[in-house]
């Protein structure tokens, strides 16, 4: 079983320290990060015993997406960053995961940050750009499973949020045209600032690896970020039944009219 963490750290030192404390306690083997802490050279430093995967092409701007993988898993899975699908807002890593019956499953894991405050009107209206669409196509043609997770900065009732917005509708339309399914369960907020609460952090996966994922949950503890820590499990054994709400299944089977 591989435990995966997902969180937007908000560039905060105390959130970075809290995460590293939990990682050092062997609570996870993979961490999907958005807005991680950068040093003055716009580099991200992983926790000791972990490998950081983030782009080297910062162009003088902070990195807003990274993937950390524990050393032994990175070695065992021959992990490598897919630079063509990585930039300051996306980090995509390819892993060769070995199942208990010694089969190899190729899985691309993409940690993504979808900003909505940049001076890019196209991005504000539709957060899904060519890089993400090309990643989905690459995985489909290469028979690679995909986990796409991150801070989407978008709202939709389909994943449990209290409202819809245009960005959320665009994301739903995108997902309906792919094999990606939403793993989010329930309606616990993933983002909290004072009395403002919402679900803007999503975890999605293609069908085969989706069936290997379980126990998705929002951690109730203090992450020291304005986003909550999300965790879920990746099983390399025979799949146990996945608990997914009917709403999320219908989002992919019948569209947005629930």
BELCORUR-V70732 format. One record per pair of residues at least 12 apart in sequence whose ideal C-beta (glycine too) atoms are under 6 Angstrom apart, sorted by sequence separation. I is the first residue (numbers start at 0). GAP is how many residues later the second one is. D is the distance in Angstrom with one decimal. If there is no record, write none. Layout:
BEGIN
{{I;GAP;D} {I;GAP;D}}
END
This chain:
BEGIN
{{53;12;4.0} {80;12;5.5} {81;12;5.6} {94;12;5.1} {155;12;3.3} {217;12;5.8} {113;13;4.0} {153;13;3.8} {154;13;4.6} {51;14;6.0} {52;14;4.4} {78;14;5.5} {79;14;5.7} {93;14;5.2} {153;14;4.2} {157;14;5.8} {41;16;4.3} {51;16;5.7} {78;16;5.0} {91;16;5.7} {92;16;5.2} {155;16;5.7} {215;16;4.2} {153;17;5.3} {214;17;5.7} {49;18;4.7} {50;18;5.3} {76;18;4.0} {77;18;4.9} {91;18;4.3} {214;18;4.6} {43;19;5.4} {76;19;5.3} {151;19;6.0} {212;19;5.6} {213;19;5.2} {41;20;5.4} {49;20;5.6} {76;20;5.6} {89;20;5.9} {90;20;5.0} {182;20;4.1} {15;21;4.2} {212;21;5.8} {43;22;4.8} {45;22;4.7} {48;22;5.4} {89;22;4.9} {181;22;5.6} {211;22;5.7} {4;23;4.4} {50;23;4.4} {158;23;5.4} {211;23;5.1} {10;24;5.0} {12;24;6.0} {22;24;4.7} {37;24;4.6} {63;24;5.5} {64;24;5.4} {66;24;4.8} {88;24;4.7} {179;24;4.3} {2;25;4.6} {9;25;5.5} {37;25;5.7} {62;25;5.2} {63;25;5.0} {64;25;5.2} {65;25;5.1} {158;25;4.7} {2;26;5.9} {3;26;4.5} {4;26;4.4} {5;26;4.4} {7;26;4.0} {8;26;5.6} {10;26;5.9} {64;26;4.6} {66;26;4.8} {179;26;5.9} {1;27;4.9} {7;27;5.2} {8;27;5.2} {19;27;4.2} {60;27;5.7} {159;27;3.9} {178;27;4.5} {211;27;5.6} {52;28;4.5} {178;28;5.4} {189;28;5.8} {210;28;5.0} {213;28;5.6} {34;29;5.3} {180;29;4.9} {35;30;5.0} {57;30;5.9} {182;30;5.7} {187;30;4.3} {33;31;5.7} {54;31;4.5} {107;31;5.5} {184;31;5.1} {54;32;5.5} {32;33;4.6} {182;33;4.9} {192;33;4.9} {31;35;5.9} {107;36;5.2} {190;36;5.3} {30;37;4.2} {53;37;4.9} {112;37;5.7} {115;37;4.3} {160;37;5.7} {52;38;5.5} {105;38;4.5} {106;38;4.6} {107;38;5.0} {108;38;4.7} {109;38;4.8} {111;38;3.7} {112;38;5.3} {113;38;4.9} {160;38;4.3} {189;38;5.1} {29;39;5.4} {110;39;5.6} {113;39;5.3} {159;39;5.2} {52;40;4.8} {126;40;5.6} {158;40;5.9} {28;41;4.6} {135;42;5.3} {158;43;6.0} {28;44;5.0} {66;44;5.0} {125;44;4.6} {64;46;4.8} {127;46;4.6} {64;47;5.8} {152;47;5.4} {64;48;4.9} {151;48;5.8} {63;49;4.2} {84;50;4.5} {150;50;5.4} {151;50;5.1} {148;54;4.4} {147;56;4.9} {146;58;4.7} {145;60;4.8} {144;61;5.1} {144;63;5.1} {144;64;3.8} {181;66;4.9} {180;71;5.5} {32;78;5.9} {31;79;3.9} {33;79;4.2} {171;84;5.4} {157;93;4.4} {106;102;5.6} {33;116;5.2} {31;117;5.1} {33;117;4.5} {99;136;5.9} {98;137;4.7} {99;137;5.1} {5;143;5.1} {7;143;4.4} {17;206;4.9} {14;208;5.9} {14;209;4.2} {13;210;4.2} {14;210;4.0} {11;213;5.7} {9;215;4.3} {8;216;5.2} {9;216;5.5} {7;219;3.9} {6;220;5.8} {6;222;4.8} {5;224;4.2} {4;226;5.5} {3;228;5.5} {2;230;5.7} {0;232;5.4} {1;232;4.2} {0;234;5.6}}
END
